[in-house]
Amino acid sequence: MADKQSSSTNKKIGTVTHYYDKISVAVIKLASGSIKVGDEVKFGSKEDNEFTQKVTSMQIEHAEIDIAKKGDEFGLKVDKEVKAGTPLSKV
């Protein structure tokens, strides 16, 4: 059974700091919680073009990781273009 913290919906946990369009990778700074491969995340908010996706690939300094924790800055393969400043939340 999921605890309340991990099942909280639409709570901002990070922000996009950069986007590499040629490789469709967003750099995320995680402010709280954690994200692991297989999690569902949401980019954006009601004011902009929000979308959700499953986390399939993450890297720190070109090394594959399975989990990112509070304070980490990591690359995340994304399905759509995102802009710097876009909020990230866990679904």
N, C-alpha and C positions, 0 to 999 in steps of 0.2 A: 504494500500500500504506500502511495506517495505521501510525503509529509507536506504541510502547507507551504513551506518555503519553496520547494522544488516545483510545486504545482501552481504557484502564483502566475497568473496570466497577465501579459502586457505590462509587466514591471520592467522598466529600463534597467539593463544590467551592463550595457556598454555602448560605445560610440565608434562609428567608422572614422578613422583618422586619415585614411588615404585609399584610393581605388586605382588599381592597375588594370586598365581596360583591355590591353592586348592579351592578358592571361586570365581575366575575370576573377581577380582576387581583391578582396577588401582587407585592409589592415584594421583590426579591431583593438581598442583599448578596453579591457574588461574592468568595470568599476566595482562590481559585486558578483557574488555567486560563482558558478562555474558552468562550463559548457563542455560536453563530450561528443565525440563522433556518434551520430545516430539521433541526437536531440533535434527537436523542431525549434527553429528560431524565427523571429519576425523582424524585418527591417522596416524602418519608417514609422509613421504615425498616421492618424486620420487626415492630417493636413497635406500629406504628400503621397506618393505612389508606394504604398506599403505592399509587402509581399512576404509570404512565409516559405521556408524551405527546410529540408533536412540537412544537417551538418554531415558532409561526406569526407571532407579533407581539411586539416588544419596544420600549420607549420609555424615554428619559431626558429628564426635564423636558418631557414632552409631544411630544418629537421622535422620530419613528421611527428605529430603529437596526437594523443588520443583524448586528452583533457586539457582545458585551459582554466586557470583559476584567477580569482580577483587579483588585479594588478598586472596580469600578463598582457603583452601586446603581441598579437599573432596574426598570421595571414589565414584567411578563410575563403575557400572557393565559393563563389556566389553564382546564382542562376541568372540574375539581372544586374544591370548597372546600378551602383549606389554612389552617393556623393559624400564627401567629408562632412561630418556633423550629423549624419543620419543615425538615429538611435537604434539600438539593438535590444530586443527583449526575448525572453524565453517563453515559449508557448506551453 
